[in-house]
Amino acid sequence: MTIATNSIVTDMALAPDGHLKIDWVQAHMPVLNRIREQFEKEQPFKGLKVTISLHLEAKTAYLAKVVKAGGAEVTITGSNPLSTQDDVCAALVEDGITVFAKYNPSAEEYKELLIKSLESKPDLIIDDGGDLVSLLHSERKDLAVNVRGGAEETTTGILRLKAMEKDGKLGFPMVAVNDAYCKYLFDNRYGTGQSVWDGINRTTNLVVAGKTVVVVGYGWCGKGVAMRAKGLGANVIVTEIDAIKGVEAYMDGFAVMPMIEAAKLGDFFVTVTGNRDVIRGEHYKVMKDGAILSNAGHFDVEVNKPELEALSSSKRTVRRNIEEYQLTDGRKVYILAEGRLVNLAAGDGHPAEIMDMTFALQAMSLKYVNDAYQTLGNTVVNVPYVLDEQVARFKLESLGTSVDALSDEQKAYLDSWDEH
């Protein structure tokens, strides 16, 4: 056992529990297991340093071990103060991975841990939300000297990357893993849909059936959250800024209305927009007594907490991960997990079988950018379709099934314009 002695974690005595968690998810991640076997043989990252910033729980830990199996020297940190699991961190240290992460650090500590993770001057990065990329392009440009490129996990991170690319500020290629089919169709929709309600239900211990759920944003994550709310028996309202998505939500069977109207009706609110202040002061003023607010976007800016505090006479923690705000008129409004990602800050995140596909894409995208970084340019790069489809094929094979293949005649027919 090689222990990464320069790590910063909360308590190494927690490692046995962390190993059990990692072993459990490994047993349910057959696609990533297959890629690990390839990496062990091919050693695509031999001699390279990789820094990873993701929600640091068991599934992420196994991705880090797969990258290490490919020959890399791996350093990992968290991407959200409340999603880091201390027992998993300790287990990774025992597995020879350098860890700079702890649960619920202060804002200053969180930033320090991000910087520590970059001090190895990595060759490749995996980012979630853009914190690593932001540091490497601002106050710690000195740590970017070896970076060949990397991969980004989330919608929020890709929005930041594309803004940097547009301004000519992006210094290396980044693969937009979030935009791959096997990410948004399965991770964003089915993963977020299930894990958000896992987090809400375990935190509140309240019934969803018969309640009114307001889903703020109808992208792939919003689709999943709304679908699962409907399955739990809720009446679902969708709010949107995109008219096309509004029509889609309507035809999927959901009520669609502006947020100021939905705010009057909701029992549960879930924000999934990637934007700030989508629930704010004007909405709090008309909410029901007992409304429960949660966020499934990357940053804790979607639910405006300062404006809620300004309207409140008192605030207290009434249950783990539940803060009660008593408004000056006597109504009470609740925020789950400080307005951070409710599925990770108040739960275990997406199911292992879902993250199996996403993290397989991450591992393969990291290899792709390492192989091709000299020709990619300083741009946001799509995951090549061949990698996306390969992950799907591996997934089907792990389920004991497959899809058909075109015959030569069918291929010729599809490629022609004059055959009938």
ZAKOLLUM-732959 format. One line per field, with one value per residue (C-alpha): residue number from 1; residue in one letter; x, y, z. Coordinates in Angstrom, 3 decimals, always signed. Example, Ala and Ser with C-alpha at 12.3 -4.5 7.8 and 13.67 -1.06 7.14 Angstrom:
ZAKOLLUM-732959
pos	1, 2 $
code	A, S $
c1	+12.300, +13.670 $
c2	-4.500, -1.060 $
c3	+7.800, +7.140 $
end
This chain:
ZAKOLLUM-732959
pos	1, 2, 3, 4, 5, 6, 7, 8, 9, 10, 11, 12, 13, 14, 15, 16, 17, 18, 19, 20, 21, 22, 23, 24, 25, 26, 27, 28, 29, 30, 31, 32, 33, 34, 35, 36, 37, 38, 39, 40, 41, 42, 43, 44, 45, 46, 47, 48, 49, 50, 51, 52, 53, 54, 55, 56, 57, 58, 59, 60, 61, 62, 63, 64, 65, 66, 67, 68, 69, 70, 71, 72, 73, 74, 75, 76, 77, 78, 79, 80, 81, 82, 83, 84, 85, 86, 87, 88, 89, 90, 91, 92, 93, 94, 95, 96, 97, 98, 99, 100, 101, 102, 103, 104, 105, 106, 107, 108, 109, 110, 111, 112, 113, 114, 115, 116, 117, 118, 119, 120, 121, 122, 123, 124, 125, 126, 127, 128, 129, 130, 131, 132, 133, 134, 135, 136, 137, 138, 139, 140, 141, 142, 143, 144, 145, 146, 147, 148, 149, 150, 151, 152, 153, 154, 155, 156, 157, 158, 159, 160, 161, 162, 163, 164, 165, 166, 167, 168, 169, 170, 171, 172, 173, 174, 175, 176, 177, 178, 179, 180, 181, 182, 183, 184, 185, 186, 187, 188, 189, 190, 191, 192, 193, 194, 195, 196, 197, 198, 199, 200, 201, 202, 203, 204, 205, 206, 207, 208, 209, 210, 211, 212, 213, 214, 215, 216, 217, 218, 219, 220, 221, 222, 223, 224, 225, 226, 227, 228, 229, 230, 231, 232, 233, 234, 235, 236, 237, 238, 239, 240, 241, 242, 243, 244, 245, 246, 247, 248, 249, 250, 251, 252, 253, 254, 255, 256, 257, 258, 259, 260, 261, 262, 263, 264, 265, 266, 267, 268, 269, 270, 271, 272, 273, 274, 275, 276, 277, 278, 279, 280, 281, 282, 283, 284, 285, 286, 287, 288, 289, 290, 291, 292, 293, 294, 295, 296, 297, 298, 299, 300, 301, 302, 303, 304, 305, 306, 307, 308, 309, 310, 311, 312, 313, 314, 315, 316, 317, 318, 319, 320, 321, 322, 323, 324, 325, 326, 327, 328, 329, 330, 331, 332, 333, 334, 335, 336, 337, 338, 339, 340, 341, 342, 343, 344, 345, 346, 347, 348, 349, 350, 351, 352, 353, 354, 355, 356, 357, 358, 359, 360, 361, 362, 363, 364, 365, 366, 367, 368, 369, 370, 371, 372, 373, 374, 375, 376, 377, 378, 379, 380, 381, 382, 383, 384, 385, 386, 387, 388, 389, 390, 391, 392, 393, 394, 395, 396, 397, 398, 399, 400, 401, 402, 403, 404, 405, 406, 407, 408, 409, 410, 411, 412, 413, 414, 415, 416, 417, 418, 419, 420 $
code	M, T, I, A, T, N, S, I, V, T, D, M, A, L, A, P, D, G, H, L, K, I, D, W, V, Q, A, H, M, P, V, L, N, R, I, R, E, Q, F, E, K, E, Q, P, F, K, G, L, K, V, T, I, S, L, H, L, E, A, K, T, A, Y, L, A, K, V, V, K, A, G, G, A, E, V, T, I, T, G, S, N, P, L, S, T, Q, D, D, V, C, A, A, L, V, E, D, G, I, T, V, F, A, K, Y, N, P, S, A, E, E, Y, K, E, L, L, I, K, S, L, E, S, K, P, D, L, I, I, D, D, G, G, D, L, V, S, L, L, H, S, E, R, K, D, L, A, V, N, V, R, G, G, A, E, E, T, T, T, G, I, L, R, L, K, A, M, E, K, D, G, K, L, G, F, P, M, V, A, V, N, D, A, Y, C, K, Y, L, F, D, N, R, Y, G, T, G, Q, S, V, W, D, G, I, N, R, T, T, N, L, V, V, A, G, K, T, V, V, V, V, G, Y, G, W, C, G, K, G, V, A, M, R, A, K, G, L, G, A, N, V, I, V, T, E, I, D, A, I, K, G, V, E, A, Y, M, D, G, F, A, V, M, P, M, I, E, A, A, K, L, G, D, F, F, V, T, V, T, G, N, R, D, V, I, R, G, E, H, Y, K, V, M, K, D, G, A, I, L, S, N, A, G, H, F, D, V, E, V, N, K, P, E, L, E, A, L, S, S, S, K, R, T, V, R, R, N, I, E, E, Y, Q, L, T, D, G, R, K, V, Y, I, L, A, E, G, R, L, V, N, L, A, A, G, D, G, H, P, A, E, I, M, D, M, T, F, A, L, Q, A, M, S, L, K, Y, V, N, D, A, Y, Q, T, L, G, N, T, V, V, N, V, P, Y, V, L, D, E, Q, V, A, R, F, K, L, E, S, L, G, T, S, V, D, A, L, S, D, E, Q, K, A, Y, L, D, S, W, D, E, H $
c1	+0.000, +1.447, +0.119, +0.112, +1.615, +1.346, -2.450, -4.843, -7.891, -10.012, -9.323, -7.364, -9.115, -12.214, -10.479, -12.049, -15.558, -14.355, -12.903, -16.249, -18.043, -15.556, -15.697, -19.507, -19.612, -16.794, -18.934, -21.691, -19.563, -18.837, -18.063, -15.423, -14.033, -13.561, -11.787, -9.575, -8.439, -7.531, -5.682, -3.694, -2.447, -1.911, -0.700, -1.930, -1.021, +2.371, +4.609, +1.832, +0.256, -3.543, -5.534, -9.228, -11.865, -15.203, -17.774, -15.539, -17.554, -17.142, -17.898, -15.485, -12.905, -13.137, -12.635, -9.468, -8.270, -8.960, -6.915, -4.133, -4.292, -3.470, -0.099, -0.924, +0.163, -3.273, -4.205, -7.852, -9.920, -13.615, -15.810, -18.342, -17.816, -20.749, -20.383, -16.986, -17.081, -14.233, -14.097, -13.689, -10.886, -9.014, -9.409, -7.981, -4.916, -4.289, -4.627, -1.745, -3.754, -2.961, -6.070, -6.709, -10.320, -12.538, -16.235, -17.583, -14.418, -14.678, -14.648, -10.979, -10.053, -11.950, -9.954, -6.676, -7.423, -8.116, -4.795, -2.944, -4.354, -2.817, +0.613, +1.812, +1.583, -0.597, -0.434, -4.171, -7.220, -10.791, -12.966, -16.520, -17.957, -14.783, -13.002, -9.681, -9.774, -10.672, -7.702, -5.314, -6.383, -6.365, -4.329, -2.403, -1.360, +2.039, +0.512, -0.789, +2.635, +2.295, -1.435, -2.178, -5.951, -8.760, -12.425, -15.381, -18.286, -21.124, -23.404, -22.248, -18.588, -19.098, -20.925, -17.868, -15.489, -17.408, -17.407, -13.615, -13.239, -15.401, -13.193, -10.018, -8.936, -9.003, -5.433, -5.819, -8.415, -11.240, -13.568, -17.244, -18.194, -21.535, -22.617, -22.063, -25.145, -24.212, -23.882, -26.990, -29.402, -28.638, -26.657, -28.513, -31.962, -32.098, -29.244, -30.356, -34.001, -33.468, -30.747, -32.510, -35.539, -33.307, -31.766, -35.055, -36.859, -34.113, -33.673, -37.315, -39.006, -42.168, -44.598, -44.383, -47.641, -50.391, -47.996, -47.180, -43.598, -42.149, -39.223, -37.286, -35.659, -36.516, -33.164, -32.158, -31.793, -35.149, -36.777, -35.502, -36.575, -40.064, -40.473, -39.542, -41.773, -44.671, -43.835, -43.978, -47.509, -46.828, -48.571, -45.728, -45.282, -42.378, -40.985, -38.757, -37.249, -37.132, -40.490, -39.560, -38.758, -41.962, -43.978, -42.054, -42.879, -46.535, -46.687, -44.984, -48.032, -46.825, -48.296, -46.152, -46.230, -44.005, -42.158, -44.121, -47.304, -45.709, -44.275, -47.810, -48.572, -45.468, -44.875, -41.447, -39.162, -36.157, -33.887, -31.903, -30.941, -27.238, -28.198, -28.435, -31.413, -34.092, -35.879, -35.623, -37.330, -40.475, -41.121, -40.645, -43.296, -46.034, -44.964, -47.039, -46.256, -43.957, -42.576, -39.407, -36.646, -33.808, -31.196, -29.690, -27.488, -23.736, -23.406, -25.461, -26.652, -29.926, -31.880, -31.093, -30.411, -29.489, -32.871, -34.637, -32.685, -33.618, -37.305, -36.920, -37.156, -35.298, -33.350, -32.570, -31.539, -34.531, -33.119, -29.859, -29.550, -32.772, -32.736, -35.970, -36.493, -39.388, -40.599, -41.711, -45.364, -45.054, -44.754, -41.931, -39.794, -37.220, -33.959, -32.299, -28.512, -27.776, -29.031, -26.180, -26.576, -29.278, -28.508, -24.898, -24.911, -27.880, -27.457, -25.001, -25.368, -26.283, -26.614, -23.409, -24.720, -25.394, -22.018, -20.424, -21.236, -20.343, -17.016, -16.220, -16.658, -14.412, -11.649, -11.840, -12.049, -8.950, -7.081, -8.439, -7.283, -3.885, -3.481, -4.696, -4.003, -1.418, -4.030, -7.165, -6.367, -7.451, -11.123, -14.082, -14.127, -17.040, -16.653, -16.069, -19.178, -17.129, -16.296, -19.898, -21.161, -18.435, -19.534, -23.124, -22.020, -20.010, -23.081, -25.337, -22.780, -22.664, -26.446, -26.105, -27.594, -26.640, -28.062, -28.224, -25.615, -26.253, -25.519, -23.251, -26.329, -28.072, -25.008, -24.837, -28.524, -28.201, -25.178, -26.865, -29.311, -30.545, -31.685, -35.282 $
c2	+0.000, +3.377, +6.224, +9.773, +11.389, +15.044, +14.972, +17.123, +15.190, +15.249, +11.852, +8.883, +6.605, +6.862, +5.042, +1.570, +2.955, +4.775, +1.599, -0.163, +2.637, +2.569, -1.223, -1.069, +1.380, -0.424, -3.551, -1.550, +0.287, -2.319, +0.194, +1.945, -1.441, -2.307, +0.980, +0.390, -2.895, -1.074, +1.646, -0.860, -2.430, +0.729, +3.156, +6.272, +8.639, +7.197, +9.894, +12.530, +14.451, +14.731, +16.996, +16.264, +18.537, +16.742, +16.048, +13.873, +10.787, +7.089, +7.137, +9.997, +8.158, +5.163, +7.387, +8.707, +5.123, +4.316, +7.324, +6.252, +2.743, +4.408, +5.498, +8.971, +10.640, +11.756, +14.624, +15.191, +17.840, +18.567, +20.806, +21.735, +22.239, +20.045, +17.121, +15.856, +12.609, +12.436, +8.635, +8.392, +10.972, +8.936, +5.746, +7.404, +8.537, +4.894, +4.021, +6.330, +9.297, +12.757, +14.337, +17.934, +17.909, +17.924, +18.225, +21.746, +23.857, +27.624, +29.565, +30.409, +26.785, +25.572, +27.879, +26.916, +23.228, +23.928, +25.730, +22.936, +20.448, +22.462, +22.939, +19.729, +21.718, +19.109, +18.021, +17.286, +18.303, +17.163, +20.034, +20.376, +23.862, +25.548, +26.316, +24.792, +26.481, +29.815, +29.672, +28.616, +31.614, +34.202, +34.383, +31.113, +31.231, +29.975, +26.566, +26.183, +25.888, +22.159, +21.906, +20.175, +20.307, +18.694, +17.800, +19.628, +17.856, +20.351, +22.749, +25.585, +24.880, +24.731, +28.071, +29.582, +27.901, +29.103, +32.645, +32.409, +30.991, +33.790, +36.387, +34.664, +33.894, +30.081, +28.853, +25.161, +22.777, +21.547, +18.693, +19.450, +16.122, +17.537, +17.960, +14.307, +12.165, +9.629, +12.483, +14.583, +11.862, +9.629, +11.481, +14.795, +13.295, +9.993, +10.654, +14.121, +13.100, +10.287, +11.756, +15.094, +13.325, +10.940, +14.010, +15.842, +12.795, +11.664, +15.231, +16.221, +12.853, +14.368, +12.978, +14.262, +12.745, +15.332, +18.250, +20.893, +20.820, +23.793, +22.849, +25.952, +25.213, +22.499, +21.442, +17.799, +18.018, +19.754, +17.104, +14.404, +16.204, +16.866, +13.296, +11.816, +14.300, +13.204, +9.576, +10.350, +11.675, +15.404, +18.110, +19.642, +23.220, +24.189, +27.701, +28.628, +31.527, +29.541, +29.387, +26.194, +24.400, +25.796, +24.189, +20.949, +20.945, +21.645, +18.742, +16.514, +17.120, +19.835, +23.228, +26.105, +29.630, +32.533, +32.129, +34.882, +32.819, +29.465, +30.905, +31.219, +27.534, +25.506, +23.228, +22.096, +24.130, +22.734, +25.065, +23.590, +26.544, +27.292, +30.953, +33.195, +34.600, +32.507, +32.468, +35.877, +38.481, +39.055, +35.299, +34.879, +37.528, +35.366, +31.851, +29.520, +29.083, +26.021, +26.189, +24.104, +25.379, +23.344, +23.739, +21.201, +23.635, +23.688, +26.934, +28.134, +31.285, +30.115, +30.633, +34.160, +33.707, +37.316, +38.554, +35.836, +36.807, +40.451, +39.484, +37.276, +37.983, +34.815, +31.859, +28.500, +24.962, +22.695, +19.436, +18.366, +20.243, +22.231, +25.934, +27.623, +31.284, +32.944, +35.897, +39.101, +38.267, +34.898, +32.606, +30.067, +29.143, +26.349, +25.972, +22.569, +22.092, +25.835, +26.140, +23.964, +20.873, +19.026, +15.652, +15.729, +18.062, +16.172, +12.810, +10.485, +11.920, +10.025, +6.227, +4.305, +2.790, +6.279, +7.716, +4.630, +6.037, +9.641, +8.794, +6.402, +9.425, +11.469, +8.874, +8.421, +12.183, +12.722, +10.210, +11.895, +15.378, +14.039, +12.319, +15.290, +18.454, +19.772, +19.953, +20.902, +24.557, +26.565, +25.757, +23.999, +20.614, +18.221, +14.595, +12.658, +10.673, +7.479, +7.720, +8.500, +5.502, +3.230, +3.995, +3.145, -0.126, -1.069, -0.300, -2.509, -5.322, -5.071, -5.548, -8.649, -7.100, -5.232, -3.366, -4.222, -3.256, -1.968, -4.286, -3.045, -2.633, -0.534, +1.667, +2.187, +3.068, +5.662, +7.201, +7.481, +10.034, +8.302, +4.918, +4.117 $
c3	+0.000, -1.085, +1.039, -0.333, +2.755, +1.669, +1.551, +3.573, +4.794, +7.932, +9.534, +8.182, +10.691, +8.464, +5.587, +6.138, +5.617, +2.526, +1.038, +1.507, -0.354, -3.227, -3.469, -3.668, -6.562, -8.389, -8.404, -10.142, -12.717, -15.423, -18.192, -16.120, -15.076, -18.740, -19.421, -16.397, -17.927, -21.145, -19.266, -17.227, -20.468, -22.535, -19.798, -21.691, -18.849, -17.914, -16.482, -16.474, -13.605, -13.473, -11.154, -10.658, -9.117, -8.780, -6.092, -3.985, -3.117, -3.905, -7.641, -8.212, -6.148, -8.439, -11.503, -9.870, -9.355, -13.015, -14.164, -11.797, -13.286, -16.622, -15.262, -13.964, -10.770, -9.543, -7.235, -6.360, -4.606, -4.149, -6.288, -3.597, +0.151, +1.210, -1.208, -0.034, +1.968, +4.469, +4.641, +0.861, +0.975, +3.568, +1.538, -1.573, +0.361, +1.297, -2.389, -3.291, -4.562, -3.213, -1.720, -0.707, +0.463, +3.533, +4.238, +4.848, +4.717, +4.968, +1.704, +2.307, +3.068, +0.006, -2.252, -0.562, -1.170, -4.863, -5.166, -3.335, -5.836, -8.681, -7.135, -8.787, -12.069, -13.790, -17.411, -17.554, -15.532, -14.959, -13.762, -12.431, -12.568, -13.789, -10.514, -11.609, -15.008, -13.405, -11.017, -13.797, -15.864, -13.069, -9.893, -10.411, -14.055, -12.897, -12.185, -15.763, -17.402, -18.180, -18.847, -22.155, -21.702, -19.822, -19.550, -17.973, -16.293, -15.959, -17.795, -15.539, -16.242, -19.991, -19.954, -18.260, -20.719, -23.762, -22.387, -21.990, -25.500, -26.934, -25.246, -26.480, -22.915, -22.873, -22.657, -23.533, -25.022, -22.802, -23.757, -23.071, -21.497, -20.340, -23.978, -24.888, -25.523, -22.843, -20.332, -20.776, -21.872, -18.912, -16.225, -16.441, -16.989, -15.095, -12.670, -11.581, -11.657, -9.173, -6.986, -6.428, -4.995, -3.029, -1.387, -0.800, +0.556, +2.911, +4.200, +4.720, +5.357, +3.852, +1.287, -2.296, -3.587, -3.910, -3.402, -6.012, -7.255, -9.148, -11.407, -12.419, -15.779, -18.294, -19.651, -19.396, -15.610, -15.281, -17.467, -15.138, -11.956, -13.344, -14.594, -11.208, -9.349, -11.533, -10.764, -7.053, -7.496, -7.480, -9.469, -11.485, -12.665, -14.943, -15.276, -18.204, -20.142, -23.391, -25.195, -27.048, -23.809, -22.366, -25.151, -24.643, -20.914, -21.714, -24.169, -21.598, -19.422, -17.066, -16.233, -17.509, -16.102, -15.023, -11.749, -9.999, -10.527, -9.715, -6.493, -5.105, -5.663, -4.921, -1.955, -3.225, -5.490, -7.381, -9.381, -12.286, -14.480, -13.991, -13.532, -10.483, -8.582, -10.273, -6.907, -5.238, -3.074, -5.107, -5.089, -1.329, -0.718, -2.279, -1.253, +0.876, +4.527, +4.683, +1.132, +0.695, -1.603, -3.086, -5.790, -8.183, -10.109, -9.544, -7.581, -4.613, -6.399, -7.913, -4.681, -3.473, +0.235, +1.119, -0.122, +1.897, +5.010, +4.472, +4.538, +7.630, +11.335, +12.346, +10.958, +12.533, +11.636, +12.273, +10.921, +9.344, +6.045, +6.617, +7.476, +8.506, +7.667, +9.511, +7.499, +9.198, +8.496, +10.270, +7.249, +7.224, +4.218, +4.241, +2.291, +1.922, +2.070, +2.183, -1.386, -2.641, -4.817, -2.911, -4.511, -3.301, -0.310, +1.182, -0.572, -2.291, -5.774, -8.911, -8.905, -9.591, -12.840, -14.202, -13.230, -14.759, -18.188, -17.357, -15.793, -18.638, -20.913, -18.625, -18.704, -22.473, -23.072, -20.950, -23.105, -26.256, -25.260, -24.253, -27.634, -29.686, -27.644, -30.120, -32.896, -30.942, -30.308, -27.277, -27.724, -26.134, -27.862, -28.274, -27.241, -30.491, -31.391, -31.663, -27.943, -27.034, -28.968, -27.602, -24.043, -25.000, -26.598, -23.523, -21.413, -23.543, -23.420, -19.628, -19.687, -21.832, -24.946, -28.128, -31.129, -34.831, -37.426, -40.950, -43.850, -46.654, -48.838, -46.185, -45.779, -49.543, -49.642, -46.899, -48.631, -52.015, -53.390, -56.548, -55.203, -54.286 $
end
